[in-house]
């Protein structure tokens, strides 16, 4: 989450460097690096693809897409963990009956 927040903050704070969107080499390096790091840290998630593509549009860097994508991945992982825990509790209860 911290990596995504830092990447989005850099793109917002250093806006003049990244205003060209897909035409900015600094933008490309930052986005490719962030995408690679997030995939290596969290694994591949479809939420990263729209974030990466949106960053190619000029002016869209003002929207914190990396942060939103990571927050969505975190939310989904918590839902999956809660569902697995409920299944385990249900199977333990059924096994005792």
Rosetta blueprint (number, residue, H / E / L):
1 X L
2 X H
3 X H
4 X H
5 X H
6 X H
7 X H
8 X H
9 X H
10 X H
11 X H
12 X H
13 X H
14 X L
15 X H
16 X H
17 X H
18 X H
19 X L
20 X L
21 X H
22 X H
23 X H
24 X L
25 X H
26 X H
27 X H
28 X H
29 X H
30 X H
31 X H
32 X H
33 X H
34 X H
35 X H
36 X H
37 X H
38 X H
39 X H
40 X H
41 X H
42 X H
43 X L
44 X L
45 X L
46 X L
47 X H
48 X H
49 X H
50 X H
51 X H
52 X H
53 X H
54 X H
55 X L
56 X L
57 X L
58 X L
59 X L
60 X H
61 X H
62 X H
63 X L
64 X L
65 X H
66 X H
67 X H
68 X H
69 X H
70 X H
71 X H
72 X H
73 X H
74 X H
75 X H
76 X H
77 X H
78 X H
79 X H
80 X H
81 X H
82 X H
83 X H
84 X H
85 X H
86 X H
87 X H
88 X H
89 X H
90 X H
91 X H
92 X H
93 X H
94 X H
95 X H
96 X H
97 X L
